[in-house]
Amino acid sequence: MSPIWLRGLIVPLAVAVVALLVWPLAGAVAALALLAVGMLAVAAWHLIQLDALARWAGAPLEQAVPEGRGTWALAYAALYRRVRLRSARQRDLRLALDRFVSGAEALPEGVVLLDGANRIQWANPRAQTHLGIDLRRDAGTPIVNLVRQPAFVQYLAKGDLSEPVVIDSQREPGMTLSIQIVPFGMEEKLLMSRDITRLEAVARLRRDFIANVSHELKTPLTVLTGFLETLADMRLEERQRHRYLALMTEQSQNMQRLVDDLLTLSALESEHSVLLETDFAIVPLLLQVSADAKALSGGRHEIMLDIRDQANVLGSRDELASAFGNLVSNAVRYTPDGGRIALDWRVSANGGEFTVSDTGIGIATEQIPRLTERFYRVDRSRSRATGGTGLGLAIVKHVLIRHPAELAIDSAPAQGSRLTVPLPARRVKLVTGARPEADVASTTATHSASLR
């Protein structure tokens, strides 16, 4: 027999025993009256306990379980254990929900919970940033009231949610979002938003790169094809034949320069390309760069070289020669005939600085951030006429990233340009005791020899 039965029968049995004892002494009427009073008292006690239980059941959930006596103490103890168990489970569920919400809030993608009517139920901070959602104001609002781009509205109405839709963010100008809706549960949906601005930019650069390479190769190939057909179909005078061959050679060289620059840029960008550092003297490299500038100019510009300090540089001589050479060749291409180009090298406490200044056409302020993009040209007609590939400053950028340094550009339209390459102090060592032959080169350079 259970403890409740044992405890519950004690009082009624005691009343019955007392009534039986009273019967012989006071008679049957008194015994029955005592029994009735005792049973009424037991019933009243149980009713009082039932009333307390009913009041507790109707009270708020945090109300404590009443204390009882006798059989009700056992019942209340069982209720108390169940309340504690329920509270523990609720606490575990609350912690699990908090962890889920914290995880959803930490996601790099936006997450919005939608009901069956596509109304907003909840959104993490990233989704609020992407879509401009304010949960205090927008909870229960249809998502199409906030995301009104036709592409998204059609995507939602079409019902085919297997692929994401790409839209522009209304809240963040220039941001591109990929949005996909995933059904779950009975009718609920999860809307997930992802910032793909950089991916779109990379894809756009790839498309532009392919288009630019195709365009750059199309012109020389067209010229070569045309001249080859002419040479095959027509008899030409020796003078015309030599002229056509010279033009074909020029176009072939343009294509070769483009291929060489593409290979150079690819090698610089490769994560497997190791920087081969050596400690080399900067003066011979600068003299070589100025001589190449003289050859490219063909006497059309005044080119001045000023080497203020002799130094050894730690880095890749070939890469730095390519970077310096591209800066100088750009100055030659964009400086009108008769202009002046100054090459300057100095060493300070901050490191070494190579500067190229010219009196060329200059660069508008809004164009400066794009100068190191592949195939970006300030003046396409001029650079193409002088054989530029449009990759020179992109090569300079990647060479400097590897050393590391950053190209500084100061320019204005019709006022020329000044481009500076600052090399870190740890890569530049000032030479105080130079050899005699180096002194001769330095003296010639320091007097700003005119290379014409």
Order of alpha helices (4+ residues) and beta strands (2+ residues): alpha-alpha-alpha-beta-beta-alpha-alpha-alpha-beta-beta-beta-alpha-alpha-beta-alpha-beta-beta-alpha-beta-beta-alpha-alpha-beta-beta-beta-alpha-beta
